[in-house]
Amino acid sequence: MAPDGTRPARFEGHEYPQTLPEPDDIQVGALAPWSTLSVTERTGLTLQLVESRLRAALRHFDNSVLPGDPSATDVADIEGRPITRRSAVLAALFEEDGETHLVLTRRSFSMREHRGEVALPGGRSDAGESPTETALREAREEVGIRESSVRVVGWLSPIVTLALGSAIWPVIGFLDGRPEMVSDPAEVDRAFTVPLAELLAEGTFLEERWRRERARPGADADGYFPIYFYRVPGDLIWGATARVVTELLCVVTGVEWPEAKRAWP
């Protein structure tokens, strides 16, 4: 718990439909990685700027390649088990009024796993399918973004989820403009977009430190591990999606990603 015996406030007054699997032990986390940046450094984020920052971070396909499977020695979240379940997500970006926006979904509340969570379009890879092919196919199936409308430009660090042996590859794609999205109700409760500048604004990001009874791989010496949250209209980004979004925002703003030394580079 927090030092005074109470949990830290999480976006007080902000309502969202998700039910989070919270542990009993939650502490206040660190400030946003970009907390020292000025307002002007967090706004005016054009696609041209995003692309230049991807190149500078070696996350652009012009100067790097999509990584293969993470290994147990590379990723703190895996306990020596091979990767048996591969998934990919698409960080679909477009520019409007001089600001880059990100496409997000809320997963259907009828799904067996991660119901009602905010996510990037994506899902499990079919046999023989590359992460890029998976991300593009899933974006079309879930929200109607056609493969031909996406210019695939880069990637973010693969992550291994707590379902051990499961890895997710985030792929970054640019759109010519705001997409006309048609959601598959079996998978998506709602599809929406949010400006990167809004995700970077004061009061949108929150880090908590969680500790569970069973030790989590990658936790610190006291058993705590960071969990990121973002307040978005009517909802909350957290978990693996928040981790991907945090790396994206760090790359875009040119600040250090806190988990760079924990996740596979």
N, C-alpha and C positions, 0 to 999 in steps of 0.2 A: 504494500500500500504506500501511498504518499506519506511523508514524515508526520503529518498531523492525523493520520489514520483514515483519511478520506481519499477517494479517487480524484485524480486531476479532472477538471472540467473539460468536456469535449464539445466545443462549439455550442455553448449553452444557448438553449432555445431553438436550436436547429433540429428540425424533425426529418426523419428518413424512415423508409419502410423496412430496412434490413434488420435482422437479428444477428448480432455479432457473437461469436463463440469466445467470450472474454474469460480470461483466467481470474482468479481471486486477487492476484498480486500484479498491480499496475502502478507504474511510476511515471512521473513527468520525464519526457525525453528532451532532446536537443532542439535548438532553434532550426528554422529552415536553412538549408545550405546557402541560400541566396539572401539571407537576412541582412547582410551588410550592403547589398546593392541598393542603389537609389531607384526611385520610381521610374525615371527615364531609362534605366538599364533593364527594367523588367517589362517595358512596353515598346511598341514599334517593332515587334518581332516578325519581320517579313519572312516569306519562304526563302528568299535569297540569303538572308542572314542565317536562317536555320541550316541551309545547305552548306554555307561556308563553315559554320561551327561543326557540322558533321564531318567535314573534311579535316578540320583541324584536330578533331578528337579521334581520327582514324576509325570513324563509324560510317564512312561513305564507301559505296562500291567502286568509286574511282580509285581509291587507294587502299582498300582492304577487302577481305572476303568474309563471308558469313562463317562463323566458327562451326566446327563439328561438335560431336558429343562432349559435354563436360565430363571430367573424370573425378574420381573420389578425392584425388589429391588437389584438384583445382577448385572445388566448390565445397564450402563449409557445410552446406545443407544436406549432403548425402553421406551415408555411412557405408561406403564401399560397395554399394549395390550398382549393377550396371543399369544404363538407361534402357528401359523397356517400353516406355510410353512417351511418344513425342507429339508435341503440339506446337502451334504457331499462332501469333496474333498480329494484326495489322494496325500500326499507328498511322491512320490515314489523316493527313494534314492538308489544309487548304487555306488560302489567304482571302481575307475580306476586310476592307477598310484599313489596310495596312497592318493587320494583325493575323497571325497564324492561329487557326482553330483545329481542334482535335475531335475526331468522331468517337463517341462512346455509346455503349448500350447498357441497359439494365436487363440482366438475364431473367427469363421467365420464372415465375414463382412455382411453376409446375415441374421444373427440372429436378433431377435427382441430386445433382451436385451443385454447390455454389448458387442456390436459388436466390433470386432477387438481388444479386450482387452486381455492382457496376463493373463493366469489363470492356476491353477492346474487342472488336470483332475477331473471332478466331475459334479454334477448336483442334481436335485430334487429327493428326496426319494419317492419310490413307497409305497403304503399302506402296513403297517406291516413290512417294511424293516428297519433294523438297519443302523446307520451311516456307520459302517464298510462295510456292504453288499452294500450300495449305492456307496461308494467310489470305491470299487473293480469292481462293475458292470460298473460304468461310465468310469473307466479307460480302461476296455476292449472295451466298445462300442466306445469310442472316439479315442483311440490311439492303441488299439490292445494288451494291456498288459493283459495277462491271469491271472485270479485269482490264479491259482495254482503256478504261478511264484513269488507271493508276500508273504513275511513273515510280517504279521502285527505286529508291535512292540509297538506302542504308539499313542499318541494323542496330540493335541494342544488345546488351549482354544476355546470353541465355541464362535462365535461372532454373533451379531445381526446387520443386515444391515439397511440402512436408509429406505428400504422398510419395514416399521414397521411390526413386527410379523413374520419376516423371519429370521431363524437362520441357520448357517453353522457350521458343525462339521468337523474340519481337522483331518484326520487319517494318521499316518505315517507308511509306509511299506518299507521293504528292498527288493531289487532285487539282484540276484546272479551276474549280470553283466549288461552291457549296453543293453537295450531292443531294439529289432527290432520293431519299431513302424510303424503301418499302420493307418493313420488318416481317420476319417469319414469326408469327405469334407463338409457335411451338417452342421457339428458342429465345425470343426477345420480347420483353414486356414493353420497352420503349427504346428508341434511338434518339440521341441528341448530340449536340456539339458544344464545346466550351473553348473560349480563347485561352491560349497559353498565358497571356497576360493576366487573366483572371485567376488561373491556378497559381501564379506567382505573387498575387496581391497579398497584402497583409491580412491576416485572419483567415486565410484559406487553408494553409498547411498546418498540420499538427503531428508531432512525433510523440509516441508513448513507448515506454519500455515494459514489456510483458515478461512474466516468468511463470512457467507451468510446473506442475509437480514432477512430471517426467522431463528430464533435461533435454533441451532442444539442441541439435547440432548447430554450431555457429554462435551459440550464446556466449556472453562474456563470463569472466571468472565467477561472478555472482549468480549466473544463470539467466540473466536478462538478455533480451534481444529486441531490436527496434521494430516498431510497427508504424507505418506512415498512414496518415489520413488526409483527405482533401474534402472540404465542404463544397458541394456543387448544388445548384438549385434543386431542391426536393430530394436530395440524395447524398451519398457519402462514397467516396472512392477509398478503398483500403486494400490490404493484402498484396497479392502478387501484382495486381494492376497498379496500385499506388507505387510499388517498387519500380515498375517499368516507367511510369510517368515521372518519378523522381529522377531517374537517370536521364530521361529525355530532357527535362527542364535544366538539369545540371549541364548537360552538353550544350543546350541552346544558350544558356547564360554564361558559359565558360567557367563555371566554378567546379570545385572538386566534388565528385560523387562520394558520399560517406561510405558506401558499400563497395567501392572499387577494389579494395583489398580483400573483400570477402567473396565476391562473385568472380566467376571465370572471366578473364579479360578478353 
